[in-house]
């Protein structure tokens, strides 16, 4: 399935099921006598290291993989407020499809103008008096067409909040550089400098992989691949891959020598023979994500319809005009 990729790359870092809180917490450290921030280079004498920081964003489901070499200033003021925000907005539809809750126990996609709303709850039922097992709610206006059903297939068009696509790339790049082995970090100084500067416009493409089914990737996983030492190889030195729910995202990780090269090819690591692969362009915002689900439809009688309407009104989901 990955014969060509395996000829080019070795997997040098891999952590699996990062969403499993029954696993032991993992904290990566640098082999240094003093504590330094990998991203700004400052020591513990000048900056604070108050908390171990998530290597893979918690919004993707990571609960157990941390590092102690990212200072609080970089984590919160540079990465958290900028890159993480863009990543969260980009992946929200993917999390809704896969039911990845991250920090929260609910997932909501709503449009105040039209009243469109999609809400998933991890623990509490949405309409407790109507159906104790109801964890999902979709409300759509008939003229909005964000949700359509045809021949037992339901298509949902998820609308993203406005985000900067370049920042999504840098959120992923920051994760990958946190995983780069200590002895290799000096090869990526230009990328580290770009992160510290808040990112800049780029012309880089990645890959989004989709696989149907329930949790096909078996949790939140991360891999870092390094190119084999072969001459005349026209591929980036490293490839970063993070998988969660029904998706994996992959990006190239360029060394300083590769940083501005435009002729490099990019080959992805495919997890399943029949998965769908789509190119990611970090120059353009993707305002919508469409997903198709197989559904079984049940027709309500009049009493059930009235009960449902009353529950929706009582819980603030249905306007009483």
ChimeraX attribute file (.defattr): number of C-alpha atoms within 10 A of each C-alpha:
attribute: neighborCount
match mode: 1-to-1
recipient: residues
	/A:1	11
	/A:2	14
	/A:3	8
	/A:4	11
	/A:5	16
	/A:6	14
	/A:7	11
	/A:8	18
	/A:9	21
	/A:10	15
	/A:11	15
	/A:12	14
	/A:13	14
	/A:14	13
	/A:15	14
	/A:16	17
	/A:17	21
	/A:18	25
	/A:19	21
	/A:20	15
	/A:21	11
	/A:22	10
	/A:23	11
	/A:24	10
	/A:25	12
	/A:26	13
	/A:27	15
	/A:28	15
	/A:29	14
	/A:30	16
	/A:31	9
	/A:32	8
	/A:33	6
	/A:34	9
	/A:35	21
	/A:36	22
	/A:37	20
	/A:38	19
	/A:39	21
	/A:40	17
	/A:41	14
	/A:42	15
	/A:43	16
	/A:44	14
	/A:45	9
	/A:46	9
	/A:47	18
	/A:48	17
	/A:49	20
	/A:50	11
	/A:51	14
	/A:52	18
	/A:53	21
	/A:54	19
	/A:55	23
	/A:56	26
	/A:57	22
	/A:58	21
	/A:59	19
	/A:60	26
	/A:61	23
	/A:62	25
	/A:63	24
	/A:64	21
	/A:65	22
	/A:66	21
	/A:67	19
	/A:68	20
	/A:69	23
	/A:70	28
	/A:71	27
	/A:72	19
	/A:73	16
	/A:74	20
	/A:75	18
	/A:76	13
	/A:77	10
	/A:78	17
	/A:79	20
	/A:80	16
	/A:81	12
	/A:82	19
	/A:83	25
	/A:84	22
	/A:85	17
	/A:86	22
	/A:87	23
	/A:88	21
	/A:89	19
	/A:90	24
	/A:91	18
	/A:92	24
	/A:93	24
	/A:94	21
	/A:95	21
	/A:96	19
	/A:97	20
	/A:98	18
	/A:99	20
	/A:100	28
	/A:101	19
	/A:102	18
	/A:103	13
	/A:104	11
	/A:105	12
	/A:106	18
	/A:107	19
	/A:108	15
	/A:109	17
	/A:110	18
	/A:111	12
	/A:112	7
	/A:113	6
	/A:114	12
	/A:115	14
	/A:116	18
	/A:117	18
	/A:118	17
	/A:119	16
	/A:120	23
	/A:121	18
	/A:122	15
	/A:123	10
	/A:124	14
	/A:125	17
	/A:126	21
	/A:127	19
	/A:128	13
	/A:129	11
	/A:130	15
	/A:131	11
	/A:132	11
	/A:133	12
	/A:134	15
	/A:135	17
	/A:136	16
	/A:137	16
	/A:138	15
	/A:139	17
	/A:140	17
	/A:141	12
	/A:142	9
	/A:143	7
	/A:144	11
	/A:145	13
	/A:146	17
	/A:147	19
	/A:148	14
	/A:149	15
	/A:150	9
	/A:151	9
	/A:152	11
	/A:153	14
	/A:154	16
	/A:155	17
	/A:156	21
	/A:157	17
	/A:158	22
	/A:159	19
	/A:160	19
	/A:161	16
	/A:162	12
	/A:163	20
	/A:164	19
	/A:165	23
	/A:166	22
	/A:167	24
	/A:168	23
	/A:169	25
	/A:170	25
	/A:171	24
	/A:172	23
	/A:173	21
	/A:174	21
	/A:175	18
	/A:176	23
	/A:177	21
	/A:178	20
	/A:179	21
	/A:180	21
	/A:181	12
	/A:182	14
	/A:183	9
	/A:184	10
	/A:185	15
	/A:186	12
	/A:187	16
	/A:188	18
	/A:189	14
	/A:190	16
	/A:191	21
	/A:192	21
	/A:193	13
	/A:194	14
	/A:195	22
	/A:196	15
	/A:197	11
	/A:198	13
	/A:199	19
	/A:200	10
	/A:201	11
	/A:202	14
	/A:203	10
	/A:204	16
	/A:205	15
	/A:206	20
	/A:207	21
	/A:208	17
	/A:209	21
	/A:210	23
	/A:211	19
	/A:212	15
	/A:213	10
	/A:214	11
	/A:215	16
	/A:216	17
	/A:217	21
	/A:218	15
	/A:219	19
	/A:220	25
	/A:221	22
	/A:222	24
	/A:223	19
	/A:224	23
	/A:225	23
	/A:226	18
	/A:227	19
	/A:228	15
	/A:229	10
	/A:230	9
	/A:231	6
	/A:232	6
	/A:233	13
	/A:234	11
	/A:235	18
	/A:236	21
	/A:237	20
	/A:238	21
	/A:239	25
	/A:240	26
	/A:241	23
	/A:242	22
	/A:243	25
	/A:244	26
	/A:245	26
	/A:246	23
	/A:247	25
	/A:248	22
	/A:249	22
	/A:250	27
	/A:251	24
	/A:252	26
	/A:253	23
	/A:254	21
	/A:255	19
	/A:256	15
	/A:257	11
	/A:258	17
	/A:259	14
	/A:260	13
	/A:261	10
	/A:262	9
	/A:263	9
	/A:264	14
	/A:265	10
	/A:266	17
	/A:267	19
	/A:268	20
	/A:269	22
	/A:270	18
	/A:271	17
	/A:272	14
	/A:273	9
	/A:274	11
	/A:275	14
	/A:276	13
	/A:277	16
	/A:278	12
	/A:279	12
	/A:280	19
	/A:281	17
	/A:282	20
	/A:283	16
	/A:284	11
	/A:285	15
	/A:286	17
	/A:287	14
	/A:288	13
	/A:289	16
	/A:290	14
	/A:291	13
	/A:292	14
	/A:293	13
	/A:294	12
	/A:295	12
	/A:296	9
	/A:297	10
	/A:298	6
	/A:299	7
	/A:300	10
	/A:301	8
	/A:302	9
	/A:303	9
	/A:304	12
	/A:305	12
	/A:306	12
	/A:307	12
	/A:308	17
	/A:309	14
	/A:310	15
	/A:311	18
	/A:312	19
	/A:313	12
	/A:314	13
	/A:315	11
	/A:316	10
	/A:317	18
	/A:318	14
	/A:319	10
	/A:320	8
	/A:321	3
